[in-house]
Amino acid sequence: MLYAIGDLHGDVKQAHAALRLLGLIGEENLWTGGNATLIQTGDLVDRGPESLELVRYFQGLLPQARAAGGRVVTLMGNHEALNVEGDLRYVD
């Protein structure tokens, strides 16, 4: 199965809720998606207060998914690009 999600904008609670709804994580917020592929289409950061925590969470999902035969792919969205360019107007 292939899943795509984007625009989580530093909201860890809603990210967990969405991934749980898709069956990709369990109650402990660990990968339960087996060999599924999750494409995170960008905008993990900005607007919400937990941007760094959310980035680190997705970094932690990568090896969990790989160990189960799945994949997590994270793409750079426009908010990540803005931060790289030094435009921090949306940073919480």
C-alpha positions as YAML, in Angstrom:
chain: A
units: angstrom
residues:
- id: 1
  name: MET
  ca: [0.00, 0.00, 0.00]
- id: 2
  name: LEU
  ca: [1.06, 3.55, -0.71]
- id: 3
  name: TYR
  ca: [0.07, 6.45, 1.54]
- id: 4
  name: ALA
  ca: [0.79, 10.16, 1.22]
- id: 5
  name: ILE
  ca: [0.42, 12.88, 3.84]
- id: 6
  name: GLY
  ca: [1.55, 16.48, 3.98]
- id: 7
  name: ASP
  ca: [1.19, 19.80, 5.72]
- id: 8
  name: LEU
  ca: [1.51, 18.51, 9.27]
- id: 9
  name: HIS
  ca: [3.07, 21.85, 10.27]
- id: 10
  name: GLY
  ca: [4.57, 21.03, 13.66]
- id: 11
  name: ASP
  ca: [1.49, 19.34, 15.12]
- id: 12
  name: VAL
  ca: [2.67, 16.04, 16.57]
- id: 13
  name: LYS
  ca: [-0.69, 15.08, 18.08]
- id: 14
  name: GLN
  ca: [-2.51, 15.43, 14.75]
- id: 15
  name: ALA
  ca: [0.32, 13.67, 12.90]
- id: 16
  name: HIS
  ca: [0.00, 10.70, 15.26]
- id: 17
  name: ALA
  ca: [-3.79, 10.72, 14.86]
- id: 18
  name: ALA
  ca: [-3.55, 10.72, 11.06]
- id: 19
  name: LEU
  ca: [-0.92, 7.98, 10.93]
- id: 20
  name: ARG
  ca: [-2.89, 5.89, 13.41]
- id: 21
  name: LEU
  ca: [-6.05, 6.33, 11.31]
- id: 22
  name: LEU
  ca: [-4.12, 5.01, 8.31]
- id: 23
  name: GLY
  ca: [-2.92, 2.02, 10.34]
- id: 24
  name: LEU
  ca: [0.75, 3.00, 9.94]
- id: 25
  name: ILE
  ca: [1.44, 3.42, 13.67]
- id: 26
  name: GLY
  ca: [0.01, 1.87, 16.81]
- id: 27
  name: GLU
  ca: [-0.92, 3.26, 20.21]
- id: 28
  name: GLU
  ca: [2.77, 3.60, 21.13]
- id: 29
  name: ASN
  ca: [3.33, 5.68, 17.97]
- id: 30
  name: LEU
  ca: [5.67, 3.05, 16.52]
- id: 31
  name: TRP
  ca: [5.53, 1.75, 12.94]
- id: 32
  name: THR
  ca: [2.87, -0.92, 12.42]
- id: 33
  name: GLY
  ca: [2.50, -0.40, 8.67]
- id: 34
  name: GLY
  ca: [4.46, -3.51, 7.66]
- id: 35
  name: ASN
  ca: [5.64, -3.18, 4.07]
- id: 36
  name: ALA
  ca: [3.58, -0.03, 3.35]
- id: 37
  name: THR
  ca: [5.20, 3.06, 1.86]
- id: 38
  name: LEU
  ca: [4.51, 6.44, 3.42]
- id: 39
  name: ILE
  ca: [5.33, 9.56, 1.41]
- id: 40
  name: GLN
  ca: [5.47, 12.68, 3.55]
- id: 41
  name: THR
  ca: [5.00, 15.45, 0.98]
- id: 42
  name: GLY
  ca: [6.55, 18.28, 2.94]
- id: 43
  name: ASP
  ca: [5.69, 21.04, 5.37]
- id: 44
  name: LEU
  ca: [6.49, 19.19, 8.56]
- id: 45
  name: VAL
  ca: [7.69, 22.51, 9.97]
- id: 46
  name: ASP
  ca: [6.30, 25.95, 10.79]
- id: 47
  name: ARG
  ca: [3.04, 27.23, 12.18]
- id: 48
  name: GLY
  ca: [2.89, 24.62, 14.96]
- id: 49
  name: PRO
  ca: [5.03, 24.64, 18.09]
- id: 50
  name: GLU
  ca: [6.49, 21.11, 17.65]
- id: 51
  name: SER
  ca: [8.30, 21.34, 14.32]
- id: 52
  name: LEU
  ca: [11.60, 19.93, 15.56]
- id: 53
  name: GLU
  ca: [9.86, 17.15, 17.48]
- id: 54
  name: LEU
  ca: [7.88, 16.22, 14.36]
- id: 55
  name: VAL
  ca: [10.99, 16.14, 12.16]
- id: 56
  name: ARG
  ca: [12.73, 13.91, 14.70]
- id: 57
  name: TYR
  ca: [9.67, 11.66, 14.90]
- id: 58
  name: PHE
  ca: [9.69, 11.10, 11.14]
- id: 59
  name: GLN
  ca: [13.44, 10.45, 11.25]
- id: 60
  name: GLY
  ca: [12.72, 7.75, 13.83]
- id: 61
  name: LEU
  ca: [10.01, 6.17, 11.66]
- id: 62
  name: LEU
  ca: [12.48, 5.62, 8.78]
- id: 63
  name: PRO
  ca: [14.41, 2.72, 10.38]
- id: 64
  name: GLN
  ca: [11.27, 1.28, 11.96]
- id: 65
  name: ALA
  ca: [9.56, 1.04, 8.58]
- id: 66
  name: ARG
  ca: [12.69, -0.30, 6.90]
- id: 67
  name: ALA
  ca: [13.00, -3.06, 9.52]
- id: 68
  name: ALA
  ca: [9.42, -4.13, 8.73]
- id: 69
  name: GLY
  ca: [9.95, -4.06, 4.96]
- id: 70
  name: GLY
  ca: [8.26, -0.68, 4.50]
- id: 71
  name: ARG
  ca: [9.46, 2.78, 3.56]
- id: 72
  name: VAL
  ca: [9.06, 6.34, 4.77]
- id: 73
  name: VAL
  ca: [10.01, 9.01, 2.24]
- id: 74
  name: THR
  ca: [10.12, 12.63, 3.35]
- id: 75
  name: LEU
  ca: [10.09, 15.40, 0.77]
- id: 76
  name: MET
  ca: [10.97, 19.04, 1.15]
- id: 77
  name: GLY
  ca: [7.95, 21.29, 1.11]
- id: 78
  name: ASN
  ca: [7.83, 25.01, 0.59]
- id: 79
  name: HIS
  ca: [8.09, 25.70, 4.34]
- id: 80
  name: GLU
  ca: [11.29, 23.66, 4.65]
- id: 81
  name: ALA
  ca: [12.63, 25.51, 1.60]
- id: 82
  name: LEU
  ca: [11.72, 28.88, 3.15]
- id: 83
  name: ASN
  ca: [13.65, 27.96, 6.31]
- id: 84
  name: VAL
  ca: [16.70, 26.88, 4.28]
- id: 85
  name: GLU
  ca: [16.58, 30.22, 2.47]
- id: 86
  name: GLY
  ca: [16.47, 32.06, 5.82]
- id: 87
  name: ASP
  ca: [12.83, 33.14, 5.57]
- id: 88
  name: LEU
  ca: [11.61, 32.40, 9.09]
- id: 89
  name: ARG
  ca: [8.38, 34.40, 9.10]
- id: 90
  name: TYR
  ca: [6.25, 31.27, 9.71]
- id: 91
  name: VAL
  ca: [8.45, 29.74, 12.41]
- id: 92
  name: ASP
  ca: [6.59, 29.36, 15.68]
...
